[in-house]
Amino acid sequence: MSKITHHIPEEMLRAYAAGTLPQPFAVVIAAHVSLCDACRASVETEAALGGALLSELAPAGLDEGARDRLFAALDTAVPPPPPLRGSGIFPAPVMEALKGQPPRWKMLGGGIRQQILSADGEGSLRLLYIPRGRAVPEHSHGGLELTLVLQGSFSDCEGRFAAGDVEVASDDLDHQPIAGDEGPCICLAATDAPLRFRAMIPRLLQPLFRI
Amino acid sequence: MSLDGRLTSPEARDAFLPEAPGSVSMVMHRRKSKETCVTPAERTEQTQWLLAVRDARDREAFGRLFDFFAPRLKAMLLRSGLRDGSAEDVVQDVMLSVWNKAAQFDPHRAEASAWIYRIARNRQIDLYRRRPLPEPELVQEPESAEPDAAQILAMAQEAAQLRAALRNLSPEQTEALRHAYMDELPHSEISRITGLPLGTIKSRIRLGLDRLRRDLSDLRSR
């Protein structure tokens, strides 16, 4: 990875490590950490602290048979299958979300493609493909949106985001990402609420509300 | 664990300076008489045990890891509200994962305690999430890579400094850290339990971590 300049905010990294983030965000963060040495170092530093706290806890008494039970289990232990590896531009957590298959794009119009990886009560996770120089329709979202660039780049009012960079957009950000000139931009995007496209919704609602 | 020790003497402060690594163990040894702390030498030993499990499937070494970590893992799980029987089961799970996943342990990047903590923490998280926590891709080391003893020792020294920095926190800060790192509590619930406003808790955790980071920053930027 050349040079990652947009990282995961520390509070969010910590929430990820504590398991309190919605699943779509957790996947984006695991994917970013896979690509970003700085954020990986942060996560591992936190684990060092956790390990230090663990080591200094007062020990609790174990069941008498606990040790024997475990050693008996070693004989029949079946090692878990090795975790999926990354493939091409997709780091392992994205391959997990793709269930090991290459993406199956759906056309959205204007050359933009997407594959929805998950969409449920915790939010949505999708891959986006934006042709070079093309804009994603201006949109806002009810909650938080995390976008990790996997290939190419995009720019919006917040700056330029290249491979490995993450944009954290809160609900008050109205933004229009435009893919860079170097080639198609592929992103992993997570929201904790459905996206609302500014330009589209008023047009759809106009006949109903006569606005 | 005793929380009395704020490091105030000049030689204790020196322990945080990278050019005085020797004084870390000196401080640790001197404190050992009154605190249940672990010296860097013992810590390296734990890492050696885990390496013996990884490389030679050494059951005696695994037994030593079990004897040290299993009772502390149980304490961590009891803290998070598991009943005794469930905590026992999860300890079994976690230690079995230690055995099964030992091949993934890299002593250049983690000490045994940090690596085991992460397995336990993720297991703890999986207990209350509907889906397993997505994990970052493993870093792949070249097959031929020789272990770098100096780097492994440096990890042990960093961890010793981290523990020294921990002792430099107030008891309230340490307890807030334990809440954040050992209990299955989202940050927003901490205030309900301790009766402290959330802002205070958050700043306390941040303050504690900032301080730890400052103490570790020169080591990490190496």
Interface residues (C-beta under 8 A of the other chain):
Chain A: R14 A15 A17 A18 G19 T20 Q23 A26 V27 I29 A30 A31 V33 S34 R40 A41 V43 E44 T45 E46 A47 A48 L49 G50 G51 A52 L53 L54 S55 E56 L57 A58 P59 A60 G61 L62 D63 A66 R67 R69 L70 F71 A73 L74 A77 P79 P80 P83 R85 G86 P91 A92 P93 E96 A97
Chain B: M1 T36 C37 V38 R59 F62 G63 F66 D67 F69 A70 P71 R72 L73 K74 A75 M76 L78 R79 A87 E88 V91 Q92 M95 L96 W99 N100 K101 R109 A110 E111 A112 S113 A114 W115 I116 Y117 R118 A120 R121 N122 Q124 I125 D126 Y128 R129 R131 L133 P134 E135 P136 E137 L138 V139 E158 A159 L162 R163 L166 L177 R178 A180 Y181 M182 E184 P186 H187 L209 L212 R213 L216 R220
